[in-house]
């Protein structure tokens, strides 16, 4: 089995050490020759890298090399795979993405509604530049992108790189949900075969099977409605915000029992309720700054000071394992089934061909082979068409540098709807994002 050369782009992320632990956990499925960290923030990256070096020394001795750099050529020229996890503007801008809509009584969330639009407009340019840099030095490398907001980013990358068959956008949220399904069923996530359709952070599981073909959907629905639903991924299992989010699935399933919903649908189906429950002085970004970011920095300090993992509390992240299993299926032609973001082209027969949809696909060395979904019911189609129009108009606005396009997008979005409210939020976001967004006309 060929050992892969991996680059982690955006290695200053607080998720990076969890990814390292996932790479160690999955090394039999995805063996590595080398790991290179790449980030434009040298200081933030170096602290992660020095901590990762201690972990890899103790737990991955067969790895031939590990290094970190801010030089594009050095990072990418030998890459087989690049995992991309950038956050333009960092948590500081995420906090504004959340607080500004809440000031106007609208959902404040990093990937949904106005916050998702703001983050998307910041991400597009950097993602295009990064893919161009990778392709300049590694034209044949697989690029696995899980930069948020994935739907808007994927739409922009589709337009910019229409012929790039080795650029794949994926999201770990379906995997995090499936971990909880597996817990209910007494199984592992890898034992489950999902049927699913939607857009990123806007989809539904129509059925869940095991690998023997047994349908498990009704067992999951019964367990959720009778016993509730809780996160099981180690990164979010004890997080009060995520616990509330998973509990909301019970409400969604009672109101719309046909399919099992993605957790993010709560923001679109109950926007007023979601906005009223949020504390503008303690948004999710502030919780991450005071929680995960603080814990990760303390862990880094401990690892660097001790120069050993002996006293460190290290956990494997399911989002990392999911990404790695995706990479393994592509590298070794495993033909495993994963939920990915891909151009529709008839997969959902009553949705536009150019929609970037999220569906199950067999992942092969020749790329994803999406599974046909067919026609979806009118209610779900209507919801998806509105959300798709929002996402595509946001990308239109980026290229056209057009204020009115963004006003149209926000007015379409189910978290906003009201035009004067959309206008007020947009004006505040423009002021906050000076230097990040294109100059609008």
N, C-alpha and C positions, 0 to 999 in steps of 0.2 A: 504494500500500500504506500503510494507516494506521500512523503511528508510535505506539507504545504508551507509556503512563506506568507505570513499574515501581517497586514498593516492595520492598526486601529487608528482611524482618523477622528480627531476630537478626543484624544486620550486624556485630556484634562478633566473629563466628565467624572462626576461622583459615582457613575455606574461602572467605571473601568476596572476597579479591583474585583467587583462581582463578576465581570466578564472574564478576568484572569482565572478566578476560581472555577468558572464554568468551562473554560478551556482545559483546565486540569481534570475536571470531572469527566469531560467528554474526549479525552485524548486517545482512547482506543478507537472511537468513531471518526475522529478528525485529528490525526497526528501532525504535529508541527515540526518543521525544521527551524523556523525563526519567527520572532515577533518583533515588529518595529512600532513604536508609538510615534504618532505625528500630531502636532497641534500648533496653532499660531501663537498660543499663550505658553511661552517657554517656562515661566515660573510655576504656573498651575500644573503643567504637564510633568515637570521634573519631580515634584513631590509625589505624584502618583507613580511615576516610573521608579523612583528609589524604593518605594514600598513594594511595588510589583516585583522588583529584582529580588527582594528578600523571599517573597512567596515562591517565585519560580526556582530559586536556588534550592529551597527546601522540598518543593513538591513536584518539580518538573526537571529533574537533573538531566534527562535525555534531550532537552531542548538545546540545540547547537548554539543559538545566539539570541540575545535580547538587547535592544538598544532603543534610544529615543532621539528625535531630531525635529527641527523646524524647517529643514531643507527638503523641498519637494522631490528633487531628483533622488536624493539619498533614501527617502522614504519609499518611493513608489517603483523604482526602476526594476526591481526583482520580484515584485509582488505577484502572488497567485490570487489572493483574496484581499479586498479592502473592506473592513467594516466601518461604516460611517455613522457618527453619532454627535454631530455638531449642534451647538445652541448659540445662534447669533444674538448677542445682547446679554447673554447669561441670565442668571436668576433675577438680577436687578430689573431687566426689561420684562421678564415674565411677571414680576410683581405688579408692574404698571399695566400689563395686559389684563390682569385680573381685577385690579382696583378701579380702573377707569370705567369699564362697563357697569360694575356694581354701584358706582356713584350715581348712575342713571337708572338703577333698578333692574339691570339686565345681567344675565349669567356672566360671571367672570371666570373664565377657564382657559387654559393654555392652548387647547386645540379646537375648541368649540366656540362658535359665535364670534363676536368682535375680537376677543383675545386670540383666537385661532387665525383670524384674518391678519392681525397685526404681526404675529409671529411668522406667519407664512410669507408676508411681504418682506420681512427681514431675512428670511432663510433662502429665498429663491436665488438671489444674486450670488450668495456665498456657495450654495450648492452647485450652481452652474460652473462657477470658477473652479471648484474642487474637482468636479468630474472632468473638466477640461485638463486640469493639472495631472490627474491620474492617467488619463488617456494619452497625454503627451509622453509619459514615461512607461506606462504599462498598458498598451492597447488591448491585450488579451486577458487582463485580470478580471475576475468577477468583482463587481461592486455591489455590496449588499447595504442598502441604505435604510436606516430606521430613524432618520432625522424627522422630527415633528415640525409642523403638522403634516403628516405623511400624505394626506389626500392632496393638499395644495402643492406640496413639493413634487409629488409624483406627476401631477398634471403639467407643471412647468418643465420637468425633465422629459416628459413625453414629447412636448413640443420642441425642445432644444436638441434632443438626441433621439430622433424617431427610429434610427436604424441600429441603435446600440442594444444588441441582444444579450449582453452580459451585465446589464444594469438592472437590478431587481430591488423594488421597494417592498418592505415587509414591516409588519407591526406585531408586537408581542402580546397585545391585549387579548386576542382570541386564545392564545396559549395560556395566559394567566387565568382566564375563565375556565378553560378546559382542565386545568389543574384542580380547580374546585369541583368540577364534574367528576373527575377521577376519584377524588376523595370520597364523594358521595357513594360512588359505585365500588369502592374498595379496589381500584385499579390504578395503574400508572397512566400518565398522559399519553405515553407512546402506544398504549393499547387501544386508544380511541381513534375512530375515523369520523371526522365531521362532515356534514353537509351544511353549507353556509352561503349566504349571498349578502351583498351590500356594498357600501362605500367604506373607506376607512373610518373607524369610530362611529359607524352608522350602519350596522348590519344585524343579521339574525341567523341563529343556528336553526335550520329546519329539521334536522335529525342528527342523532349521535348513534353510531354503531360501534361494536367491538370488531376486532380483526377477523372474527369467525362469522361476522354478518348478523349478529344478534342486535336488534333495535333496542336502544336503551333510553330513548327520549322520554317516554312516559314515566319511567322510574325517576329520572332527573327532575321532571316537572313536579311530580308528586312530592319528592323530597323537599324541593324548594318551597312549595306552597304550604307544606305541613310543618317543616322544621326550620325554614329560613335558608339563607345562603351566605356563606362567609368566604373571604379570600384565604387562600392556602399558600400562595407564593411567599417565600421567606422574606422578600423585600417589603411586602405590604401586609403580611398576616396580622401584625399588631398595630397597624396604623388606623387610628380612629376615623380618619376621612375615608379611607378605602373600605373600612368595615361598613360605614353608612352607605357607601356607594353600592356595595354588594347586596346589602339588605334591600335597597330600592328595587332590585331585580324581582323580588316577590311581588311588589306593587305592580310593576310593568307586566308581569306574567298573569296576574289576576285580571288586569284590565284588557290585555291583549294576549289571550292564551294560545294562539295558534303556533307561535314560534318562540324560541328562547332568545332573549334580546342581548345584544352587546351592552355592557354597563353604561357606556357613554350616551346611549339613547335617553337616559334620564334628563339630560340637559335640553333635549329637543321636545320630549313629550310632556315635561313638567317644568318649563322654564321659569315661571313665576315662583313656584315653590322652591326651586333650586336657588334662585337669586335671593329669596327672602331668608334662607337658612345660612347664607354665607356672611362671615364677619369681615368687613372691608379692612379692618386693622390686623386680621390674622388669616389672610388668604392662603391658598395651598402653597404658593411660592414661599411665603414667610414660614410656613410650617416646615418646608423642605430645608430652608436656610438654617432654621433653629433645630432641625431634626436630623435628616439624613446627611446633609452637608457637614454638620458639626460632628456627627458620629464618624463619618469617613475620614475627616481631617484628624480626629483623635486617633483613629486606627492607624493611619499613615504615620503619625508621630511615634506611636508605640512600636510599629514594625521597624522603622528606621532606627529608633533608639536601641531596641533590643537586638536588632540584626538577626532575628529568628522569629518563626511563626509559633513557637512553643506556647506563648502566652496570649496569642491573638484569637479572637472570636471571628472566624472566617466562615462565610456562608456562600452557597452556590445560588446564583440568580436564574430563575426559569427563563427570563427573556434572553439571557446569554446562552443557555442550553438550546433554546429554540433556534436562535440564530446559527449556532454551530451545527445543529442537525440539518438545517437548511443547507448550509455550506457543504456538509458531508455528502448530502444527496446529489448536489450539483457536481462535486468533485469526483465522486466515485460511481455516478450513474445508479444511485440506489433506488430511484423511482418511488421515494416515499411521498406521502401526501401531506402538504402543508397549505395553510391559508395565506395567500399572497395577493399583492396588488398588481393588476395587469390590465392591459387595454381590453375592452369588452369584446369587440369584434364578433358579436352574436352569442356570446356565452350566456348572457341574460337576454333573451331574444326580443323582449319588448323595452329594452333600454338602448340609448344611442351607442353606435359602434365605437365612438371615440371616448366613451366614459372610462375612467380608471376605476375599475371595480375590484372588490375584495372577495375572492372565491377560492375554493380548494383547487390545488393543482398537483399533478405528479411532477416532481423535480428531477430532471435528467441532466446528463452532461451537455445536452443540447438546449438546455433551458427549461422553463416551466411548460407543462402541457395541461392547460386549464380544463376542468371538467364542466361540461355543459350544465347549466341550471334550467334553461327553458324559460317559459313565461312566469313572471311573478305576479301575485294578486294586485289589484288596482290600488289598494290602500298603501302597500309598501312601495309600489311604483311611484305613486304620487309624492310620498315623502322623499324618496330618493331623487326624483327629478328636481324638486325644489333645492335640495342640498347640492346636487351636482351643478345646477345652474349657479348657485352661490360660489362654489369652488372655481368653476371655469371663468366666471366674471371677475373674480379676484385676480386670477392670472392674466386675463385680458387687461385689467387695470394696471398691472405691473408693467406690461409691455407698452401700453398706450400712455402710461403716466396720467391717468384720467380720474379726476375726483368723482365725477358723476357715476362712473362705473362702480366705484367702491360704495357710493350711496345706494346704488341699485342692489349690490350684493348684500349689504347689511339689511336693507328693507326686505329682501327675499328671505333672509335667515330666520328660522322659526324662533330663535332666542330673542329676536328684536321686533320685527314686523312693522312697528310704528315709524313712519318716515321722519318726523321731527326728532324722535329719540335717536334714530340712526344718524341723523345729521349732527347732533350734539356729541355723540360718542366719536364719530369720525373726526370731527374737528379737534377733540381732545387727543385722540390717538395720533393725528398728524403732528401736533405740537410735541408730544412725547417721543415720537420716532424720528425727529430731525437728525439727519446724518445716517439713518438706517434705511428709510423708504426712498424711492425715487421722488423727485420734485414733481408734484401733481399740478395739472392744469385743468 
